[in-house]
Structures are given as structure tokens and as C-alpha cells.
Amino acid sequence: MKALMFKTFGGAEVLEYGVVADPVIGPDEILIRMKAIGLNFADIYRRNGNYHLAGYPPYILGYEGAGIVEKTGENVQGVSVGDRIAFADVPYANAELVAVPQEKAIPLPETISFAEAAGVLLQGLTAHYLSRDSYKVKKNDVVLVHAVAGGVGQILVQIINLLGGKVIGLTSSAEKAEVAKDAGATKVFLYKDDWKKEVMEETRGQGVDVVYDSVGSTIEDSFEVTRTGGTVVFYGMSGGDPALIDPRMLMDTSKTLTGGDLWNVLTSRDERVARSNELFRWMEDGKLTVSAPTTFALRDGQEAHRYLESRKSTGKILLIP
């Protein structure tokens, strides 16, 4: 099969498109012929050597995608050749064929395209647990979302609105601000401006109920604009490491700091299927929309990685085998 791989850590130039052996599935696995593959910043971090990679080179990136069942293991039940399957947490996805454990295989309704599934699952499931588990968004909550025009941000905005909250967003450009407003953000402020002052003015000096911070380096600023008794949810470090938080500040202000990681939530097939099905139902009902992705052929993986690293994209980037 063909795959996008690399043998040494580094920039996009280390990626190679070539032939590797087909995966051999185990008795509890399904062989999927990929139709769409999600590209994520985690792929960049792994390519750079910032995230741990198991095994030996050549390494194959990718954890998210959708395709058609080509073969099933002897212990697999309830899945047949030709079924449509998606997944959000299976390695080596940057390839024509992927071995998927049945427990991680998510049935894909006919109403959801392969591209939509590959474009929504990782970010959508992240937004789902952030708004349902890390902090349960309630009606009339005022919520500040960092990187609001990104993949998680756009979906998180829509889910917060579905749950009755109001979103204030932060982003880097006027163009991205329009994207966030189209997704449903009530107000969007720019990082280059005095956004803390603007947030406090918007909330009449009270601060927001909760901040979803995926930037990391902004965590102290996030606490400054959080109301007394409010919450900061830390779930990413796209802007650098966060400062250390003094527990005495949390005590003095009755504020809460909590973290979030998707892999601590997707602990069973039931969890994966139930949460994915809720996303799919919202999409079918028109309550959740995913912006059109930017697509690259899998062979053009270097170009796709450079585009993602440029931070010019506002929606999902897909690789198509």
C-alpha cells in the first residue's frame, strides 16, 4: 500500500510518500480502506519529535479518518465487509489501509460523508467533552473561547449555543473573527488588541463564567477575565507552556482550574459511539455544521503540513488517499 511516512524528525520536508507493507489485522481488528484522513497539529508535533512515537522508523502519522471495511478479524462481530467506519484514535492513519480495533470503530451513517466524519470526529469529540464533562455549560453561561476560529473552536461555539450559553471568542485576525461569528460567537476580540479590557467591558466588569484555553501561554490572562467562582479549562498549548498557577490565587478567588484530555474520556466503545452519534444527530438536524475542509492528496502531505503550520486555515485539513 501507499503511505505518508518519515524516517527522521524535522520539518515537512522529512515526509515521504511511498510503498509500505499492508497492515496485518488481528482477530479483533478491522481492515479499513481509507477515504478521508484528518490532519491535526498533533501530527506536526509527532513529526517534529515533540510527542512520543512507539516503534521504529519509518513512522506513519495520523489518528483520525473514515473509510470502508475491506476485511474483518475472526473475532469481529456486527461489522461486515463494505460497512462505512470512522475513527478518532487509531494510529498509522496516513495510509491507504488501516488496521482498526473493533472497539475503536465508529459506525458511520449514510447521511454523514467520509469527509464530514474525518473532519468532525477529533475536534467534535473534544468540543463535546469540554462542554459536557470538563465544565457543564448551562443556560445563560458566558463563555470565552480561545482560538475560536479553529477546528475545535468553531464546533465548541455551536455546542455552547445549543446548550444555551453565550460565546465570546478570541482569534488572531479580522478574517478569522468573521468565521467565528458565522459559527455563532456573539462577540469576537483580537489578540493584538486589549482583549482583556474588552472582555471585562462586555461582561460589565464581572468576567466570564468559564474560559476554554487551548493556547497555554495565556492562562494567567484567562484567569484575569474569569469571574469570582468561575472556571478555566486548560486543554492545549498551541501558544507555548502555561505559567505555574498559585493555589492561593484559586483559594482567594474561589476559581477553579481544570484540565481536559480526550483520551481520558474515550475509554470504551460505548463512549465513542454514544458521543459520536450525538454529533452525527446534530449534523443531520442542521444544528451543527462543519465548514468545508481544505483537501490535499495524501501524496501531497508535505504541502498539507506546511499549510497547517502557516495557521492560515480556519477549518479542517483532510488528506485523501
Buried (B, 14 or more C-beta within 10 A) or exposed (E): BBBBBBEEBEEBEBBBBEEBEBBEBBEBBBBBBBBBBBBBBBBBEBBBEEEEBEEEEBBBBBBBBBBBBBBBBEEBEEBEEEBBBBBBBBBBBBBBBBBBBBEBBBBBBEEBBBBBBBBBBBBBBBBBBBBBBBBEBEEEBBBBBBBBBBBBBBBBBBBBBBBEBBBBBBBBBEEBBBBBBBBBBBBBBBBEEEBBEBBBEBBEEBBBBBBBBBBBBBBBBBBEBBBEEBBBBBBBBBBEEBEEBEEEEBEEBEBBBEEBEBEEBBEEBEEBBEBBEBBBEBBEEEEBBBBEBBBBEBBBBBEBBBBBBEBEBBBBBBBBB
